[in-house]
Amino acid sequence: MNCLTHRCSYGKLIKEIVQVVLIKLNARYKNVTEHLVEDHVQIDAIMKLLEVDYSGVRFVGVHGICGIGKTTLAKVIYNKLYSRFDRYSFLENVQEISRRSD
């Protein structure tokens, strides 16, 4: 449903307006699940590992079984940090894409 042309709650309308503005600004925000329960302990631990104020390069690997929220966690971290950089990208589904024959 498009809240800009139909009646919706203010929350849904604001969310839709934000998405439209981000698209128009060419923002690189990654959408995360609507019912996200952020694990602040994990987020804070990864932010500490990344030492974002340090000028060097950092890599952090996140691993675990399927469905535990690795990609969602990575998107949350990405959303918190991408605006600090001139260049940024989010590689998603790398294993599945690398297996394609095309």
C-alpha positions in Angstrom: 0.0 0.0 0.0 1.3 3.5 -0.8 0.6 5.8 2.1 1.1 8.8 0.0 -2.1 8.0 -1.9 -4.0 6.0 0.7 -4.9 6.5 4.3 -2.3 5.1 6.7 -1.1 5.7 10.2 1.3 8.5 10.8 4.1 6.0 11.6 3.7 4.2 8.3 3.4 7.5 6.4 6.6 8.9 8.0 8.5 5.6 7.3 7.4 5.8 3.6 8.4 9.4 3.3 11.9 8.7 4.8 12.4 5.9 2.3 11.4 8.2 -0.6 13.8 10.9 0.6 16.6 8.4 1.1 16.1 7.1 -2.5 16.1 10.7 -3.9 19.2 11.5 -2.0 20.9 8.4 -3.4 21.5 7.2 0.2 23.1 3.8 0.7 21.0 2.9 3.7 20.3 -0.9 4.0 16.8 -1.9 5.0 16.6 -4.2 7.9 13.7 -6.3 9.1 10.7 -4.4 10.3 10.5 -6.1 13.7 14.2 -5.9 14.5 15.3 -6.4 18.1 18.8 -4.9 18.1 21.4 -6.8 20.1 23.2 -3.7 21.5 25.9 -5.9 23.2 26.9 -7.4 19.8 26.7 -4.1 18.0 28.8 -2.4 20.7 31.4 -5.2 20.5 31.7 -5.0 16.8 31.9 -1.2 16.9 34.8 -1.5 19.4 36.6 -4.1 17.2 36.3 -1.7 14.2 37.8 1.3 16.1 36.0 3.6 13.6 38.1 6.6 14.7 41.3 4.8 13.8 42.6 5.7 10.3 43.7 2.2 9.4 41.9 -0.6 7.7 39.7 -3.0 9.7 38.0 -6.3 8.8 35.6 -8.1 11.0 34.1 -11.5 10.1 30.7 -12.6 11.3 30.0 -16.3 11.1 27.4 -18.7 12.4 24.6 -21.0 11.4 21.9 -19.9 9.0 19.1 -17.7 10.3 20.7 -16.3 13.4 20.9 -12.7 12.1 24.4 -12.3 10.7 23.3 -10.3 7.7 20.9 -8.2 9.8 23.7 -7.4 12.2 26.0 -6.5 9.4 23.3 -4.2 7.9 22.8 -2.4 11.3 26.6 -1.8 11.6 26.7 -0.7 8.0 23.9 1.8 8.5 25.7 3.2 11.6 29.0 3.7 9.7 28.6 4.3 6.0 28.1 8.0 6.2 31.6 8.4 7.7 33.2 7.3 4.5 33.6 8.7 1.0 33.3 5.3 -0.6 31.3 2.3 0.7 29.6 -0.9 -0.4 27.6 -3.7 1.1 28.2 -7.1 -0.3 25.3 -9.4 0.3 24.7 -13.1 -0.6 28.3 -13.4 -1.8 28.3 -17.2 -1.5 25.1 -17.6 -3.5 26.1 -15.2 -6.2 29.6 -16.7 -6.6 28.0 -20.1 -7.3 26.1 -18.8 -10.3 27.3 -19.7 -13.8 26.3 -16.3 -15.2 
